Amino acid sequence: MKTLQLDDGVVHIVRSPEEAEELKRTKSGEHFTWHFHGSPEHVESLRKVHETHTNRAQTLREKNPDIYAEMEQIQQDMADVARELDKITNSPVDLEANFSRFGYDVRIRTHDGGASSEDGKDDGEETADGAIAQGITIKKNGKAPKERRSTTMKIWKTPVLRQYFHNGVLYRSRAAEEVASCELFVDLLYVGIIAFNGDKATEDPTGSGFLRFCVTFIPSWKIWSDVAVLVSQFESDDIFQRFSILFILACLVGYTCNIMEAFHSTYAQLISFYLAARLYLAAVHALMAIVIPKIRNIMLWNIVTILIPAAFWIGSIFVEGEGRKQGLIWVGIVCDLFSSMIFVFLIRWSTIISEEFHQKMLSVFSYFPAMNIEHKTERTGAFVSLVFGYSVVSLLYQNSASFGMNGFFGKAVLSLIQAYCFNWIYFDVDGSFHHVHAIRRHAISASLWINAHLPFIMGFTISGAALSRLVVAHDSPNTDPHKLTETYEERSEEELMYGWRWFYCGGLAIAFIFMALISATHIHTPLPTQRIEKRYRLAFRIAIAIAWLCLPIATELNSLELIGTTTSMTVLALAFDIYGMSCKEESFWGGGECKYECATLSRTSTMVGSEKGDEKQGDIINHLPKTQF
């Protein structure tokens, strides 16, 4: 705990609610003032102290100008040496650039996963002011913190929240969150799920076939998201957690095995396996509500958001007729995907109802788990890579000719170039140079970023499924089906089905549009000398996507011409982005750097709900930044 000496008294600076409670106990009956570290009141107090010291310095300069000038020069020399020393040493601040791209600031605290004592003090550990956002542990009294390790994996350990919000302050574990091996194992299963969904869609390239594709794909995506959230929020690494993931994987296997005949004879089994995974997650949330009482309310809320759509899914099993069944299905899908937005509304915008109701919601949900941005982006990127990988696998075929340089090979290479360009744009163009990540930017941008990935992935998946049919089609020159092996010769068609054209072009268009939306949700680091602004580059992508939506109408185009057209436009979009992102003063050849540094943007976290009267009485004040979701 720190103190600041002001003209009107001493101000205590606390880092956590626990420190605030301890301060109130130790100074019971006394009049005192305190602020949360990083709060607007703390900043204002620092400004007052700075003004006081400035006045003292000015007084000293007037009394002893020669001595003051010499001391000022010494301080400047010492500062220059310190900066140079900082550049060549392993300082925690070296990581600031990496973490600032996710929008972290001084309102983030770190915790050591339950190692802290009840009064909020650590066992010989502290975090430097400049390293709070990174969660870097600094040596205290010359001693490194003790690291507890064990080779025994417990059957059950009380879970620890990796990160959570309390009174508007984000608390994060000091330990770096790494992708668990079980998560990578889950990704392997999804390779098969994506393939089954895509192959089934191309068997019936119609509107009803597309709806069935959505119905079978979205629940599998939801289960994948549930596993990612479960591993990201709770740190336990025990046998129970491993078996929980194994049970969900077993449900996914059962779900996948019933996709092909889902709307004929296996729909009840398909939904049963999906509900088994979802209801098991509800049981895990109930367990978390018992063992971690502070987040009981939000866990109970999560259970409700699982049970309500489950009722619609169960109802869809017993309803006759595909039209009625689809009605209940889509209500269940909407509830599954967007029920979390109700919680965001209750926390952020419930003032529309009344201020009293808003304060009540802040009190009820004073603790709730937070999203780890690095883990979320890494896991989402891994799933996107799976989809890109599926499109690459779908273009492969087996040649039986002694010389296989033919139209089939040309279409496969063009398809490979197209998938490579999509990967390049998503990861290296849109996924880099973030000044503020969408999740930290605003609640709306976070919701758009998370939800826009689903149509983006679905569009590219169904496009890749149709591409597998276009590559082996023999409707273009130099595509003799007899030069394919027997399996691919049977799949080869002389004329493209109209639905395949729509699946291929429409899927690419939807993927491109939502990829532009994903990019728009971020605030990228601005460059004053950038050749083309981001908004114009995104508009160019939208124009290309609209052109792709019109391509299926041109039925005179054969498969080679269709793939060639979309690939050339994808390459054009990538080249436009590469050129537009570059600096006007920098050459594309050789070395050299841009003469202008990137512009810097300032972000201000707006606090609401603070009361001056409460502060003077030493009560806990809720500082709720609008950018916390």
Secondary structure, DSSP 4 states (H G I P E B T S, - for coil): -EEEEETTEEEEEESSHHHHHHHHHHTTTS--EEEETTSHHHHHHHHHHHHHHHHHHHHHHHH-HHHHHHHHHHHHHHHHHHHHHHHTS--GGGGHHHHHTTT--TTEEEE-SS-S-TTS--SS-B--GGGTTTT--B-BTTBPPP----SPPPS----EESEEEETTEEEEESSPP---HHHHHHHHHHHHHHHHHHHHHHHS-SHHHHHHHHHHHHHHHHHHHHHHHHHHHEE--SHHHHHHHHHHHHHHHHHHTTSTTTTTT-HHHHHHHHHHHHHHHHHHHHHHHHH-GGGHHHHHHHHHHHHHHHHHHHHHHH--SHHHHHHHHHHHHHHHHHTHHHHHHHHHTGGGT-HHHHHHHHHHTSEEE---HHHHHHHHHHHHHHHHHHHHHHT---B-SSS--SHHHHHHHHHHHHHHHHHHIIIIITTSSEEE-HHHH-HHHHHHHHHHHHHHHHHHHHHHHHHHHHHH---STT--GGGB-HHHHHH--SS--HHHHHHHHHHHHHHHHHHHHHHHHSEEPP-TTBSS-HHHHHHHHHHHHHHHHHGGG-TT--HHHHHHHHHHHHHHHHHHHHHHHSBTTS-SSSS---SSPPP-----PPP-S--HHHHHTT-------TT--
